[in-house]
Amino acid sequence: MSHLRAMSGLDVLVAGNGPDLRGERLGLILHPASVTSDLRFSADALLTAGLDLEVLFGPQHGARGEKQDNMIESDHYTDPVTGLRVHSLYSEVRKPTPEMLDGLDAVLFDLQDVGVRVYTFVWTMALAMQACAEAGVRFIVLDRPNPIGGLVREGPVLREGYESFVGLYPIPLRHGLTAGELARWLVRVQSIDVDLTVVPCSGWRRWMSWDDTGLPWVLPSPNLPTPTSCDVYPGMVLFEGTLLSEGRGTTRPFEFFGAPWLDPEKLAEAVQGLGEGLALRPCHFEPTFQKHQGEVCGGAQLHVTSRERVRSVRAAVALLAACRSVGPDPFPWRPPPYEYEETLMPIDILWGHDGLRMGIEAGAGPDEILAGVDVELTRFGAEVEPDLLYE
């Protein structure tokens, strides 16, 4: 492991190396992982630095991460620690209203993203950028490392007609960007006309895993408890679009998967094309909440053996194909609604189009389902090159 140490954009700003925001009336989008390298909460650190925080904004799971499960809205409230008003952006609104931005000079964005299109924090960012553009409020991203690195991209680019709160703009499933880089792309390519400043991380390099940064891990949402959870999340999140458990309600979400009707040994025998960097262990587990709560599920646990080699999207496609071959017919897809989408199939908005669902139902394997994706990823990589901030 490298001994290099990275600093988040928050650390850079607090150290006095970012823009001078003294005298500015500020809003702050934050969550529990919004901390300095010595684990001070972002709001506390900025107030201590003498900045004028007027209001806080909380994304999915809440400003202090109080909502354990997904798709549970948070209330607007007064923060018990700072006394500041907290507006929920995972409620009846997901885009800040003009009233929420009234009187502000700038909005700071300090959320730890995990590098996956369907993780809603970057879309909270995009909607806030749109709102700030309309209100004439500056938008400042306090950038943070991508915990699964910035060298690898996986999965299809979102197609027109499949936009939702788990994908508003055409990026790959595993996009390989930081939030700050994505914000630059949204301004340059998607024409969000906001006055944008990105405070980059210091010392982060694209090849780094989270462990290489030297930064403490704080779970950005309740079901990504460890960096290993993030390693498998780009692919295993696809199980949310099925009636199989993706491991929510266990201590290893997205590493466990299964269902009461699956035979673990038959499943393991059916898996073809898991890829390097992962090992599969047949097992049983019992979720304590969400899908199949209190039922014993047959399935498996994914074990990461090499973080650099993990290609979790291909692995998840192989696992879904195996589940289809040994499970019930028709395949148990989760029906809508899902993440504020009432009509489209959840698996389709997670994948970015209907190709995965159609392929699995036709008995296709990973190679056939992923055909053409490399071309999409190459094209996207060229498109975002001007927006990259890190070597």
N, C-alpha and C positions, 0 to 999 in steps of 0.2 A: 504494500500500500504506500502511495506517495504521502509525504509529510507536508505537501503544499497546503496552504490554508486559504480558503475563499472568504470573502466578506459579502454579505448581501447588500443590496442598494440601501436598505434601512441603516445598516452599520456605516456605510459610506456617508450617508446624509447626517447621521448623528455625530460622526467624527468631524463634521464641518467641511467635507470635501464635495458636497453636492451643491445645488442651487441655494441661494440665500432666501429663505422663506420667512424671515422675521418680519412681523407686521402684516403678513398675509392671513386672511381668514380661510381656514382650511377644513375640508372634510376628509375623512379617512375610511377607506374600504379595507376591512381587516377580519381576521379569524384567529383561532388559537395558535396557529403556526406563525403568526406575524410577531416574531420575536427577534431580538438582537442576538448576537453570538453568545452573550452571557445570560440569555433567556429572559430578558426584560420584555414585557408586552409592548408592542409597537406604540400604542396610545400613550402609555406611561413614559416611554423613552422620549417621544416627541414633545410631550408636555414638559418633561424635565429639561429638555433642550431649549425651552423657552418659546416654542411655537404655539400659535393660537389655533388650537383645534376647536372647532365650533360644533361639529356633528360627526357621528360615526355611522357607517353603513355595514350591515352584515349580509354575507352571501348564504348559499345553501348550508344548512346545519347551524347557522347563527354566528353572530359576531364572537361569541365565546364558545362556540361549538356545542351548544346545549342540546341539539337535536341528534339523537343517536342514529335513527334510521334515515333512509333517503326518502325524498318526496313528502316530508313533513314540513309544513310552512312554519316560519318563525314570526313572532309578533314584533311590532314596533314598541319600544320601551325606553326607559331611562336607565343607562348603565349604572349599576350600583356602586362601582368603584370610582369612576371619573365624574359621575353626575351628568354626563353628556347624553343628549338624545341619540338613540340608535334607530335608524331606519332599516327595516328588513327589505332586502332585495330578493327574497325568496318568499313571497307573500302574494297579495293581490297585485303587486307590481314587481317586475324584475328589472325595470328601467327606472332610474331616479326621475321623479317628477320635477317640474320647474319649482314647485314649492320647497322640495327637499334641498335644491341647489341655491335657493334664494339667499343672497348676501355673501356667497362664497366667492373667493378669488381663484381657488384651485381645489381639485380633488386628488388626493394621494391614493394610489392603489398598491396595497402591500399584501397580496395573497400568495401563498406557496402553491404553485401549480405542479402537476405531475407529468406533463408532456403528452397528454392524451386528449384527442378531440372531444370525447364525450364527458370529460370532467368539466363541470359547469362554470368553474371560476373564470375561465377566459371569456366566456360569453357574458357573464356579469360585467367583466371589463369592457367588452365591446359595446354593450348597451349603455354603460356609464359613459363611455367615450362619445357615443351618439348624443346622449343627453347633455353632456358638457359642451359639445359642439353647438347644439341648438341654443344653449343658455349663455354662450360666450365665456365659459369657465375653463381655465387651463386644466390639463390632465397630466399627472406626474406618476409614472410607474417606478416604484422602488423594486428593481428587478431582483430575482432570486434564481439560484441554479435550477436547472432541470434535473430532478433526482435520478432519471434514467439516462442521462447523458444527452449530448446533442449531435452525435455522429450517425445514429441509426434512425431511419424512418420505415414505418411498416403500415400495411393496410391501405385500403382504397381512399381516394379523395372523395369527399362528400359531393354528391351530384345534385343538380338543380331539381327541386321538387321534394327533396327529403330534408329540408331545413327544419330545425327544431331547437329547443333549448339545450340539447346535447350536440348541437352542430349548426351554427348560424352561417358559416362561411366555408368555402371549399378548401379544406386542409385535410391531410391524411389522418388516419386513426392515431398513429404514433407520429407526431409531427416534428420532433427533434428541435424545437425552439424553446426559448424562454418566453415568459409573458411579455417582457419588454420588446423582444424581437418580433413577436406576433403583433404587438401594438403598432410597431413601425410599419409592418406589412399592411395592417388594416388602414392606416392613413395613406400609404403610398399606392397600394393596389386597389383597395376597396373603397377609397375616397371618403373615409370618415374625416371630415374637415375640422379636426380639433387641434388646438394648440398643445402639442405633445412634447413632454420632456421625459426621457428615460434616464434614471440614475442607475448605471450598470453595476453589476457585481464587480468586485475587485478580486483578481486571482483565480477566477473560474475559467476552466478550459473545457472544450466540448467533449473531450475523452473522459472526463471525470465521472465516476460514480459518486453517489452521495458520500460514501465513506472517505473518498479522496478529498472532500472539501474541508474536513475537520470540523464541520458545523454540527451542532446537536440536532437530532431528528425530533421534531414535534409533529404528531400526526395531523395532517391538514384536514382530514375528515375522519369520522370515527371508524370507518371500515378500511382505512389504509394505515394500520398501526405501525408498520415497519417499512424500511426501504425495500425489503424483499417483496412485500405486498405490491409495491409500485412496479417492480420488475415484471410481474406477471399480469398486472392490471390491464395493459393495453389490449390483450387478447381475452383474458378471462372475464372482463366486463361484459363481453358478448353474451355470457350466460344469463345476464339480467333480462335478455330478450326471450328467454325460455321459461318453462315451468320447472326446470331443474334448479336446485339450490346452487348459488355461486359462493356458498360458504358464509353468507351473512348469518349472524347468530352463532358463529363459532369464534374461537380466538385466532383463527387464520383465514379471514375472508379473502376470497379470490385465489387462495391456494388450495382449499378444499372445494370440491364440486361433487354433485351427485343427486340422487333421488331415491325414494323408497322402492321404486321398481327396478333399479339397476343392480346387477350382479357385479361386484368389483373385479373379480378374476376374469370373467368374460369380457368386461369392458377393457381391462388392461391388454388382453390378448388381441382385441380388435383395433387398438390404436396403431396407426401407421403414420410415420412422418412427424413425430414429436419434435425432432431436431436436437441439436447439441445444446448443452447448457442447462438441460432440464432432465429430471428423473421422475418417474411416476410410481407412486406407492398405493396399491389398492387398499382401501380402508372403509370403515363405517364411521358415521358421525351423526350427531343429533343436534340440529339447530335449536337455539333457545328463543329465537324470534324470527319473523319473516317467513319465507317459504318453508313448508314442512316442519313448522315449529313443533317440537316434542315428538317427532317421528324419526326413527332410525333410517338414515339414508345410506345406501350403498354407493360407492364412488371411488374417489382417489384424492390424494394430495400431491400437488406439484412441488418438487424440491429443486431449488435453484443450485446448480453445481458450478456454473460459470456465468456471472452476470454479463460479461462482454458478449457471450455467444447466444444468450437468450433471444429468441424471436417468438414472443408470446402470441402474436397474432396468428402466425402459421400453426403454432401448437394448439391454439384454441379451435381453429378450424378442423384440425385433425381430431381433436377430442369430441367436437360436435358430431363429426362424421361417425366416430366410433359409437357415441351415444345413440345415434340414429340406427346403426346396424344391430345393436343389441337391445334396443328399447322398443317402446310401443310405436305402432303405426296408426294414424299419422304422427309425425314428430310433434311433441308438445310445446308449441310456440306460445309465448305469453301474449295475450290479447291486449289491445289498447283499453283504456288510456294509459299513457306513460309520459312523465315529465312534460305535462301540459299539452301533449299531443293526443287528440281524441280519435283520430282516424287511421293514420299510418301504423303499420305493425311496429312494435318496439324494436324488433331485431333489424328492421330495415333502416330506422333512423340511427341506430347504433352503428351499423355497418356502413351506412352512407348511401345505400340503394338496396334493391331487392335481390341482388345477385347471390348473396350468401344463402338466404332462405331458399331460393329456387334451386341452388346447387345442392344443398343438403337434402332437400326433398327428392332430387333426382338421383341421389346416391353418388354424387361427385366427390372426388378427393381434393386435398388441399391444392395440388398443382393446377387442377382445372378451375377451381374456384378463384384462385389468385392470379390466373392468367391475365396479363395486361397491366397488373398493378405496378410492376417495376417501371413501366413507361410513364405512368402517372407520377410516381415518386421522383423520377429523374426530372420531369418537367417542373414539378413543384419546387424541387431543390434549386433549379436554375432561377425560378421566379423569386425565391426569397433571398437569394445570395446578397443583394444590396442591403438587406435589412439585418444581416448577422452582425453581432457585436463582439463575438468571442472567437479566439483562435481554435 
